[in-house]
Amino acid sequence: MNGAAELPTPQGLLLRPWRPEDAPDVLRAFVPEEMARQAGRPVTTMAEVLDWVAAREEERKAGTAYTWAVVREGVPLGSVAVAAANHTHDTGWVPYWTVEAARGRGVAVEGVRALARWAFDELDLYRLELGHRTDNPASCTVALRAGFAAEGIDRKKLRHGDERYDVERHARLATDDVNNG
Protein backbone atom coordinates (compact mmCIF):
# COMPACT_ATOMS: atom_id res chain seq x y z
CA MET A 1 0.00 0.00 0.00
CA ASN A 2 1.79 3.17 -1.10
CA GLY A 3 -1.12 5.49 -1.86
CA ALA A 4 -1.15 8.50 -4.10
CA ALA A 5 1.92 9.78 -5.87
CA GLU A 6 1.04 13.41 -5.07
CA LEU A 7 -1.35 15.19 -2.72
CA PRO A 8 -2.29 18.80 -3.57
CA THR A 9 -3.47 20.97 -0.69
CA PRO A 10 -6.12 23.71 -0.76
CA GLN A 11 -3.42 26.32 -0.05
CA GLY A 12 -1.36 25.49 -3.15
CA LEU A 13 1.19 23.17 -1.59
CA LEU A 14 1.97 19.73 -2.93
CA LEU A 15 2.87 16.66 -0.91
CA ARG A 16 4.96 14.15 -2.85
CA PRO A 17 7.52 11.48 -2.02
CA TRP A 18 11.10 12.65 -1.59
CA ARG A 19 13.24 12.19 -4.71
CA PRO A 20 16.98 11.87 -5.27
CA GLU A 21 16.97 15.23 -7.08
CA ASP A 22 15.85 16.81 -3.76
CA ALA A 23 19.23 15.91 -2.24
CA PRO A 24 20.66 19.47 -2.19
CA ASP A 25 17.51 20.75 -0.45
CA VAL A 26 17.60 17.94 2.12
CA LEU A 27 21.28 18.55 2.80
CA ARG A 28 20.63 22.27 3.43
CA ALA A 29 17.61 21.49 5.61
CA PHE A 30 19.61 19.27 7.98
CA VAL A 31 22.51 21.69 8.53
CA PRO A 32 21.11 23.35 11.70
CA GLU A 33 21.71 21.26 14.82
CA GLU A 34 18.02 21.11 15.77
CA MET A 35 17.24 19.79 12.28
CA ALA A 36 20.06 17.26 12.29
CA ARG A 37 18.27 15.55 15.21
CA GLN A 38 15.14 15.26 13.06
CA ALA A 39 16.97 13.08 10.54
CA GLY A 40 17.58 10.33 13.08
CA ARG A 41 20.93 9.58 11.40
CA PRO A 42 23.84 11.61 10.05
CA VAL A 43 22.82 13.52 6.92
CA THR A 44 25.88 15.66 6.22
CA THR A 45 27.04 14.41 2.81
CA MET A 46 25.31 13.83 -0.52
CA ALA A 47 25.78 10.08 -0.07
CA GLU A 48 24.05 10.22 3.33
CA VAL A 49 21.22 12.29 1.86
CA LEU A 50 20.70 9.79 -0.93
CA ASP A 51 20.62 7.01 1.68
CA TRP A 52 18.05 9.04 3.65
CA VAL A 53 15.86 9.44 0.55
CA ALA A 54 16.23 5.73 -0.33
CA ALA A 55 15.25 4.75 3.23
CA ARG A 56 12.03 6.79 2.90
CA GLU A 57 11.16 4.88 -0.28
CA GLU A 58 11.92 1.52 1.36
CA GLU A 59 9.64 2.39 4.31
CA ARG A 60 6.88 3.34 1.87
CA LYS A 61 7.25 0.04 0.00
CA ALA A 62 7.19 -1.88 3.29
CA GLY A 63 4.08 -0.02 4.46
CA THR A 64 5.74 1.09 7.70
CA ALA A 65 6.08 4.83 6.99
CA TYR A 66 5.02 7.34 4.36
CA THR A 67 7.17 10.45 4.16
CA TRP A 68 6.19 13.35 1.94
CA ALA A 69 8.10 16.42 0.82
CA VAL A 70 5.96 19.54 1.24
CA VAL A 71 6.60 21.48 -1.94
CA ARG A 72 5.64 24.89 -3.37
CA GLU A 73 6.52 25.61 -7.00
CA GLY A 74 8.90 22.66 -7.10
CA VAL A 75 10.85 23.71 -3.99
CA PRO A 76 10.73 21.42 -0.91
CA LEU A 77 9.84 23.50 2.16
CA GLY A 78 9.50 20.70 4.66
CA SER A 79 8.47 17.16 5.38
CA VAL A 80 5.47 15.39 6.89
CA ALA A 81 5.09 11.68 7.51
CA VAL A 82 3.04 8.90 8.93
CA ALA A 83 5.71 6.84 10.64
CA ALA A 84 5.37 3.71 12.74
CA ALA A 85 2.22 2.84 10.81
CA ASN A 86 0.56 0.03 12.74
CA HIS A 87 -2.13 -1.65 10.68
CA THR A 88 -3.15 -3.94 13.55
CA HIS A 89 -4.22 -1.01 15.73
CA ASP A 90 -4.72 1.45 12.83
CA THR A 91 -2.37 4.03 14.32
CA GLY A 92 0.53 6.13 13.14
CA TRP A 93 3.04 8.68 14.41
CA VAL A 94 3.30 12.06 12.65
CA PRO A 95 6.69 13.77 12.50
CA TYR A 96 7.03 17.03 10.60
CA TRP A 97 9.57 19.75 9.95
CA THR A 98 10.07 22.79 7.77
CA VAL A 99 13.08 24.68 6.54
CA GLU A 100 13.73 27.92 8.37
CA ALA A 101 12.43 30.12 5.54
CA ALA A 102 9.05 28.34 5.64
CA ARG A 103 8.47 28.56 9.40
CA GLY A 104 5.50 30.62 10.55
CA ARG A 105 3.94 30.56 7.07
CA GLY A 106 1.44 27.72 7.56
CA VAL A 107 3.47 25.18 5.60
CA ALA A 108 3.64 22.62 8.41
CA VAL A 109 -0.01 23.11 9.38
CA GLU A 110 -1.26 22.62 5.82
CA GLY A 111 1.08 19.68 5.27
CA VAL A 112 -0.01 17.91 8.46
CA ARG A 113 -3.71 18.53 7.70
CA ALA A 114 -3.36 17.02 4.20
CA LEU A 115 -1.33 14.12 5.56
CA ALA A 116 -3.96 13.35 8.21
CA ARG A 117 -6.79 13.36 5.66
CA TRP A 118 -4.78 11.02 3.44
CA ALA A 119 -3.87 8.69 6.33
CA PHE A 120 -7.49 8.36 7.42
CA ASP A 121 -8.89 7.98 3.89
CA GLU A 122 -6.18 5.96 2.12
CA LEU A 123 -4.40 4.05 4.88
CA ASP A 124 -7.61 3.55 6.85
CA LEU A 125 -5.87 4.59 10.07
CA TYR A 126 -7.99 5.56 13.05
CA ARG A 127 -5.56 7.40 15.35
CA LEU A 128 -2.62 9.65 14.54
CA GLU A 129 -0.27 10.84 17.26
CA LEU A 130 2.51 13.39 17.38
CA GLY A 131 4.70 14.89 20.03
CA HIS A 132 6.87 17.93 20.54
CA ARG A 133 9.28 19.11 23.18
CA THR A 134 7.47 21.27 25.69
CA ASP A 135 10.00 24.02 25.02
CA ASN A 136 8.89 24.20 21.36
CA PRO A 137 5.70 26.33 21.31
CA ALA A 138 5.80 26.69 17.52
CA SER A 139 5.45 22.93 17.08
CA CYS A 140 2.56 22.93 19.56
CA THR A 141 0.83 25.61 17.48
CA VAL A 142 1.22 23.46 14.37
CA ALA A 143 -0.29 20.46 16.15
CA LEU A 144 -3.29 22.38 17.46
CA ARG A 145 -3.97 24.20 14.18
CA ALA A 146 -3.76 20.89 12.33
CA GLY A 147 -6.53 19.50 14.55
CA PHE A 148 -4.47 17.42 16.98
CA ALA A 149 -5.78 17.65 20.54
CA ALA A 150 -3.27 17.83 23.39
CA GLU A 151 -3.41 14.67 25.49
CA GLY A 152 -0.66 14.90 28.04
CA ILE A 153 3.01 15.12 28.90
CA ASP A 154 5.47 12.28 28.47
CA ARG A 155 8.06 13.14 31.09
CA LYS A 156 11.72 13.13 30.03
CA LYS A 157 10.89 11.14 26.88
CA LEU A 158 13.57 12.57 24.59
CA ARG A 159 17.30 12.72 25.15
CA HIS A 160 19.61 15.02 23.23
CA GLY A 161 23.15 14.59 24.44
CA ASP A 162 23.07 14.49 28.22
CA GLU A 163 19.81 16.42 28.56
CA ARG A 164 16.30 14.92 28.72
CA TYR A 165 13.14 16.72 27.59
CA ASP A 166 9.45 16.44 28.34
CA VAL A 167 7.21 15.88 25.32
CA GLU A 168 3.62 16.99 24.92
CA ARG A 169 1.61 14.34 23.06
CA HIS A 170 -1.26 15.21 20.70
CA ALA A 171 -3.65 12.99 18.77
CA ARG A 172 -6.24 13.23 16.05
CA LEU A 173 -8.85 10.54 15.48
CA ALA A 174 -10.61 9.67 12.23
CA THR A 175 -13.90 10.45 14.01
CA ASP A 176 -12.89 13.93 15.22
CA ASP A 177 -15.15 16.78 14.07
CA VAL A 178 -12.15 18.51 12.46
CA ASN A 179 -12.21 15.82 9.76
CA ASN A 180 -15.70 16.81 8.62
CA GLY A 181 -14.88 20.38 7.59
FIVEX-9273 format. One record per residue (C-alpha): x, y, z; residue number from 1; residue in three letters. Coordinates in steps of 0.25 Angstrom, whole numbers, plus 5000, padded with zeros to 4 digits. Example, Ala and Ser with C-alpha at 12.3 -4.5 7.8 and 13.67 -1.06 7.14 Angstrom:
[r [5049; 4982; 5031]; 1; 'ALA']
[r [5055; 4996; 5029]; 2; 'SER']
END
This chain:
[r [5000; 5000; 5000]; 1; 'MET']
[r [5007; 5013; 4996]; 2; 'ASN']
[r [4996; 5022; 4993]; 3; 'GLY']
[r [4995; 5034; 4984]; 4; 'ALA']
[r [5008; 5039; 4977]; 5; 'ALA']
[r [5004; 5054; 4980]; 6; 'GLU']
[r [4995; 5061; 4989]; 7; 'LEU']
[r [4991; 5075; 4986]; 8; 'PRO']
[r [4986; 5084; 4997]; 9; 'THR']
[r [4976; 5095; 4997]; 10; 'PRO']
[r [4986; 5105; 5000]; 11; 'GLN']
[r [4995; 5102; 4987]; 12; 'GLY']
[r [5005; 5093; 4994]; 13; 'LEU']
[r [5008; 5079; 4988]; 14; 'LEU']
[r [5011; 5067; 4996]; 15; 'LEU']
[r [5020; 5057; 4989]; 16; 'ARG']
[r [5030; 5046; 4992]; 17; 'PRO']
[r [5044; 5051; 4994]; 18; 'TRP']
[r [5053; 5049; 4981]; 19; 'ARG']
[r [5068; 5047; 4979]; 20; 'PRO']
[r [5068; 5061; 4972]; 21; 'GLU']
[r [5063; 5067; 4985]; 22; 'ASP']
[r [5077; 5064; 4991]; 23; 'ALA']
[r [5083; 5078; 4991]; 24; 'PRO']
[r [5070; 5083; 4998]; 25; 'ASP']
[r [5070; 5072; 5008]; 26; 'VAL']
[r [5085; 5074; 5011]; 27; 'LEU']
[r [5083; 5089; 5014]; 28; 'ARG']
[r [5070; 5086; 5022]; 29; 'ALA']
[r [5078; 5077; 5032]; 30; 'PHE']
[r [5090; 5087; 5034]; 31; 'VAL']
[r [5084; 5093; 5047]; 32; 'PRO']
[r [5087; 5085; 5059]; 33; 'GLU']
[r [5072; 5084; 5063]; 34; 'GLU']
[r [5069; 5079; 5049]; 35; 'MET']
[r [5080; 5069; 5049]; 36; 'ALA']
[r [5073; 5062; 5061]; 37; 'ARG']
[r [5061; 5061; 5052]; 38; 'GLN']
[r [5068; 5052; 5042]; 39; 'ALA']
[r [5070; 5041; 5052]; 40; 'GLY']
[r [5084; 5038; 5046]; 41; 'ARG']
[r [5095; 5046; 5040]; 42; 'PRO']
[r [5091; 5054; 5028]; 43; 'VAL']
[r [5104; 5063; 5025]; 44; 'THR']
[r [5108; 5058; 5011]; 45; 'THR']
[r [5101; 5055; 4998]; 46; 'MET']
[r [5103; 5040; 5000]; 47; 'ALA']
[r [5096; 5041; 5013]; 48; 'GLU']
[r [5085; 5049; 5007]; 49; 'VAL']
[r [5083; 5039; 4996]; 50; 'LEU']
[r [5082; 5028; 5007]; 51; 'ASP']
[r [5072; 5036; 5015]; 52; 'TRP']
[r [5063; 5038; 5002]; 53; 'VAL']
[r [5065; 5023; 4999]; 54; 'ALA']
[r [5061; 5019; 5013]; 55; 'ALA']
[r [5048; 5027; 5012]; 56; 'ARG']
[r [5045; 5020; 4999]; 57; 'GLU']
[r [5048; 5006; 5005]; 58; 'GLU']
[r [5039; 5010; 5017]; 59; 'GLU']
[r [5028; 5013; 5007]; 60; 'ARG']
[r [5029; 5000; 5000]; 61; 'LYS']
[r [5029; 4992; 5013]; 62; 'ALA']
[r [5016; 5000; 5018]; 63; 'GLY']
[r [5023; 5004; 5031]; 64; 'THR']
[r [5024; 5019; 5028]; 65; 'ALA']
[r [5020; 5029; 5017]; 66; 'TYR']
[r [5029; 5042; 5017]; 67; 'THR']
[r [5025; 5053; 5008]; 68; 'TRP']
[r [5032; 5066; 5003]; 69; 'ALA']
[r [5024; 5078; 5005]; 70; 'VAL']
[r [5026; 5086; 4992]; 71; 'VAL']
[r [5023; 5100; 4987]; 72; 'ARG']
[r [5026; 5102; 4972]; 73; 'GLU']
[r [5036; 5091; 4972]; 74; 'GLY']
[r [5043; 5095; 4984]; 75; 'VAL']
[r [5043; 5086; 4996]; 76; 'PRO']
[r [5039; 5094; 5009]; 77; 'LEU']
[r [5038; 5083; 5019]; 78; 'GLY']
[r [5034; 5069; 5022]; 79; 'SER']
[r [5022; 5062; 5028]; 80; 'VAL']
[r [5020; 5047; 5030]; 81; 'ALA']
[r [5012; 5036; 5036]; 82; 'VAL']
[r [5023; 5027; 5043]; 83; 'ALA']
[r [5021; 5015; 5051]; 84; 'ALA']
[r [5009; 5011; 5043]; 85; 'ALA']
[r [5002; 5000; 5051]; 86; 'ASN']
[r [4991; 4993; 5043]; 87; 'HIS']
[r [4987; 4984; 5054]; 88; 'THR']
[r [4983; 4996; 5063]; 89; 'HIS']
[r [4981; 5006; 5051]; 90; 'ASP']
[r [4991; 5016; 5057]; 91; 'THR']
[r [5002; 5025; 5053]; 92; 'GLY']
[r [5012; 5035; 5058]; 93; 'TRP']
[r [5013; 5048; 5051]; 94; 'VAL']
[r [5027; 5055; 5050]; 95; 'PRO']
[r [5028; 5068; 5042]; 96; 'TYR']
[r [5038; 5079; 5040]; 97; 'TRP']
[r [5040; 5091; 5031]; 98; 'THR']
[r [5052; 5099; 5026]; 99; 'VAL']
[r [5055; 5112; 5033]; 100; 'GLU']
[r [5050; 5120; 5022]; 101; 'ALA']
[r [5036; 5113; 5023]; 102; 'ALA']
[r [5034; 5114; 5038]; 103; 'ARG']
[r [5022; 5122; 5042]; 104; 'GLY']
[r [5016; 5122; 5028]; 105; 'ARG']
[r [5006; 5111; 5030]; 106; 'GLY']
[r [5014; 5101; 5022]; 107; 'VAL']
[r [5015; 5090; 5034]; 108; 'ALA']
[r [5000; 5092; 5038]; 109; 'VAL']
[r [4995; 5090; 5023]; 110; 'GLU']
[r [5004; 5079; 5021]; 111; 'GLY']
[r [5000; 5072; 5034]; 112; 'VAL']
[r [4985; 5074; 5031]; 113; 'ARG']
[r [4987; 5068; 5017]; 114; 'ALA']
[r [4995; 5056; 5022]; 115; 'LEU']
[r [4984; 5053; 5033]; 116; 'ALA']
[r [4973; 5053; 5023]; 117; 'ARG']
[r [4981; 5044; 5014]; 118; 'TRP']
[r [4985; 5035; 5025]; 119; 'ALA']
[r [4970; 5033; 5030]; 120; 'PHE']
[r [4964; 5032; 5016]; 121; 'ASP']
[r [4975; 5024; 5008]; 122; 'GLU']
[r [4982; 5016; 5020]; 123; 'LEU']
[r [4970; 5014; 5027]; 124; 'ASP']
[r [4977; 5018; 5040]; 125; 'LEU']
[r [4968; 5022; 5052]; 126; 'TYR']
[r [4978; 5030; 5061]; 127; 'ARG']
[r [4990; 5039; 5058]; 128; 'LEU']
[r [4999; 5043; 5069]; 129; 'GLU']
[r [5010; 5054; 5070]; 130; 'LEU']
[r [5019; 5060; 5080]; 131; 'GLY']
[r [5027; 5072; 5082]; 132; 'HIS']
[r [5037; 5076; 5093]; 133; 'ARG']
[r [5030; 5085; 5103]; 134; 'THR']
[r [5040; 5096; 5100]; 135; 'ASP']
[r [5036; 5097; 5085]; 136; 'ASN']
[r [5023; 5105; 5085]; 137; 'PRO']
[r [5023; 5107; 5070]; 138; 'ALA']
[r [5022; 5092; 5068]; 139; 'SER']
[r [5010; 5092; 5078]; 140; 'CYS']
[r [5003; 5102; 5070]; 141; 'THR']
[r [5005; 5094; 5057]; 142; 'VAL']
[r [4999; 5082; 5065]; 143; 'ALA']
[r [4987; 5090; 5070]; 144; 'LEU']
[r [4984; 5097; 5057]; 145; 'ARG']
[r [4985; 5084; 5049]; 146; 'ALA']
[r [4974; 5078; 5058]; 147; 'GLY']
[r [4982; 5070; 5068]; 148; 'PHE']
[r [4977; 5071; 5082]; 149; 'ALA']
[r [4987; 5071; 5094]; 150; 'ALA']
[r [4986; 5059; 5102]; 151; 'GLU']
[r [4997; 5060; 5112]; 152; 'GLY']
[r [5012; 5060; 5116]; 153; 'ILE']
[r [5022; 5049; 5114]; 154; 'ASP']
[r [5032; 5053; 5124]; 155; 'ARG']
[r [5047; 5053; 5120]; 156; 'LYS']
[r [5044; 5045; 5108]; 157; 'LYS']
[r [5054; 5050; 5098]; 158; 'LEU']
[r [5069; 5051; 5101]; 159; 'ARG']
[r [5078; 5060; 5093]; 160; 'HIS']
[r [5093; 5058; 5098]; 161; 'GLY']
[r [5092; 5058; 5113]; 162; 'ASP']
[r [5079; 5066; 5114]; 163; 'GLU']
[r [5065; 5060; 5115]; 164; 'ARG']
[r [5053; 5067; 5110]; 165; 'TYR']
[r [5038; 5066; 5113]; 166; 'ASP']
[r [5029; 5064; 5101]; 167; 'VAL']
[r [5014; 5068; 5100]; 168; 'GLU']
[r [5006; 5057; 5092]; 169; 'ARG']
[r [4995; 5061; 5083]; 170; 'HIS']
[r [4985; 5052; 5075]; 171; 'ALA']
[r [4975; 5053; 5064]; 172; 'ARG']
[r [4965; 5042; 5062]; 173; 'LEU']
[r [4958; 5039; 5049]; 174; 'ALA']
[r [4944; 5042; 5056]; 175; 'THR']
[r [4948; 5056; 5061]; 176; 'ASP']
[r [4939; 5067; 5056]; 177; 'ASP']
[r [4951; 5074; 5050]; 178; 'VAL']
[r [4951; 5063; 5039]; 179; 'ASN']
[r [4937; 5067; 5034]; 180; 'ASN']
[r [4940; 5082; 5030]; 181; 'GLY']
END
